[in-house]
Amino acid sequence: MTSAISTNDRVDGFDYRIYHRSFERQERNYLEHTDILEDEPKQEPYLQRLMELLCYKRNLMSAKTKSELAIELIDEMEASAFVPNAYALDSSLFIPEVIQRIEH
């Protein structure tokens, strides 16, 4: 996700955020269907399964939505020396939270 400041003379990049698409539903489905069988005597499958669960939980906790990232960029632009007079948004960001932040 990128932001830019546009004037009559030029367009300059302002900042960007990396949006990590959430695959929570697919990941949860995978984890629910990859249970370790009770009769497996080796410890390695259990450790691998534990690592999968920990990575899943960490990614779930750190992911931000597109609207959260957009609001961060708007706040930074508003605090900069080049405060925009108008905003142009992708249609996916035309949601109440983002619009309210711009109006604020």
C-alpha positions as CSV (number, residue, x, y, z in Angstrom):
1,M,0.0,0.0,0.0
2,T,1.5,3.3,-1.0
3,S,0.8,7.0,-0.4
4,A,1.8,9.9,-2.5
5,I,1.5,13.7,-2.4
6,S,0.4,15.4,-5.6
7,T,0.7,19.1,-6.4
8,N,0.1,20.9,-9.7
9,D,3.7,20.4,-10.7
10,R,4.5,16.9,-9.6
11,V,3.7,13.7,-7.7
12,D,6.0,12.5,-5.0
13,G,5.9,9.2,-3.1
14,F,5.3,9.7,0.6
15,D,5.5,6.3,2.3
16,Y,4.3,2.7,2.0
17,R,3.1,-0.2,4.1
18,I,3.4,-3.9,3.3
19,Y,0.0,-5.6,3.5
20,H,0.1,-9.2,4.4
21,R,-3.0,-10.9,3.1
22,S,-4.7,-13.0,5.7
23,F,-5.1,-16.7,5.0
24,E,-6.5,-17.4,8.5
25,R,-9.4,-19.5,7.4
26,Q,-7.2,-21.7,5.2
27,E,-4.5,-22.0,7.8
28,R,-6.9,-22.9,10.5
29,N,-8.5,-25.5,8.2
30,Y,-5.0,-27.0,7.5
31,L,-4.1,-27.1,11.2
32,E,-7.4,-28.8,12.1
33,H,-6.9,-31.5,9.5
34,T,-3.3,-32.3,10.1
35,D,-3.6,-33.8,13.6
36,I,-0.8,-36.2,14.7
37,L,-1.8,-39.7,15.1
38,E,-1.8,-41.1,18.7
39,D,0.3,-44.1,17.8
40,E,3.3,-42.1,16.5
41,P,6.2,-42.8,18.9
42,K,8.6,-40.2,17.6
43,Q,8.9,-36.8,19.2
44,E,9.7,-34.9,16.0
45,P,6.2,-34.7,14.6
46,Y,5.0,-33.2,17.8
47,L,7.7,-30.5,17.7
48,Q,6.9,-29.7,14.1
49,R,3.2,-29.4,14.9
50,L,4.0,-27.1,17.8
51,M,6.1,-24.9,15.5
52,E,3.2,-24.7,13.0
53,L,0.8,-23.6,15.7
54,L,3.2,-21.0,17.2
55,C,3.9,-19.5,13.7
56,Y,0.2,-19.5,13.0
57,K,-0.6,-17.6,16.3
58,R,2.2,-15.1,15.8
59,N,1.2,-14.2,12.3
60,L,-2.5,-13.9,13.4
61,M,-1.6,-11.5,16.1
62,S,0.7,-9.2,14.0
63,A,-1.4,-8.8,10.9
64,K,-3.0,-5.5,10.2
65,T,-5.9,-4.9,7.9
66,K,-5.8,-2.6,4.8
67,S,-7.9,0.0,6.6
68,E,-5.5,0.0,9.6
69,L,-2.6,0.6,7.3
70,A,-4.4,3.3,5.4
71,I,-5.2,5.1,8.6
72,E,-1.5,5.0,9.7
73,L,-0.5,6.5,6.3
74,I,-3.2,9.2,6.6
75,D,-2.0,10.1,10.1
76,E,1.6,10.4,9.0
77,M,0.6,12.5,6.0
78,E,-1.4,14.8,8.2
79,A,1.5,15.2,10.6
80,S,4.0,16.0,7.8
81,A,5.0,19.3,6.3
82,F,3.1,18.4,3.2
83,V,-0.5,18.0,4.4
84,P,-2.7,17.1,1.5
85,N,-5.8,19.2,0.7
86,A,-7.5,16.2,-0.9
87,Y,-7.3,12.4,-0.8
88,A,-7.7,9.8,-3.6
89,L,-8.4,6.3,-2.4
90,D,-8.6,2.9,-3.9
91,S,-12.2,1.7,-3.9
92,S,-11.3,-1.1,-1.4
93,L,-10.5,1.6,1.2
94,F,-13.7,3.6,0.7
95,I,-15.0,2.4,4.1
96,P,-16.4,4.3,7.1
97,E,-13.2,4.0,9.2
98,V,-10.9,5.5,6.6
99,I,-13.4,8.2,5.5
100,Q,-13.9,9.2,9.1
101,R,-10.2,9.6,9.7
102,I,-9.9,11.8,6.6
103,E,-12.8,13.9,7.7
104,H,-11.2,14.2,11.2
